[in-house]
Every structure is written in C-alpha cells, then in structure tokens.
Amino acid sequence: MILDHRKTFCILGISNWKTFLKFQEIAKATEDFITEGLEFYSHTSKYRNLYENLNDIQTTYYSTHENGI
C-alpha cells in the first residue's frame, strides 16, 4: 500500500525526491505497524477477516507494481 509516486508526487507538493522517499518510508513503516497489529489479533474472528482482506490488497498492489502495471 505504498503510495504510487506517479499519482501523489504533485498532489502532496513534494518537490524533492529524497523527501518523497522519506515520506514513502514512513508510510511503509505505518503499514507494517498496522499489519503486525492485525496479525497479532488475527486469531480472533473479529480481526481475521480484516487481516485477510489487507493481505489480499497488499498482494494485489505489490504484484501489479512489480510488473510495471
């Protein structure tokens, strides 16, 4: 779920590539934090579906961006 720079670079007003990379690093760290929290609670039915849906979204996002789509 890392932000796609082609769509967000101008919207966010980031004019420096290093600043953007830092922003992306923070976004990834936040994503990892949320995922780890959901993974910890995924043994309960309340959070299991949310965790599985997030994994599906991540898999789809990363597979399409790795292929240059």
Summary of the structure (lengths in Angstrom):
residues: 69
radius of gyration: 14.4
end to end distance: 14.6
largest distance: 43.9
contacts: 144
relative contact order: 0.12
helix: 74%
strand: 0%
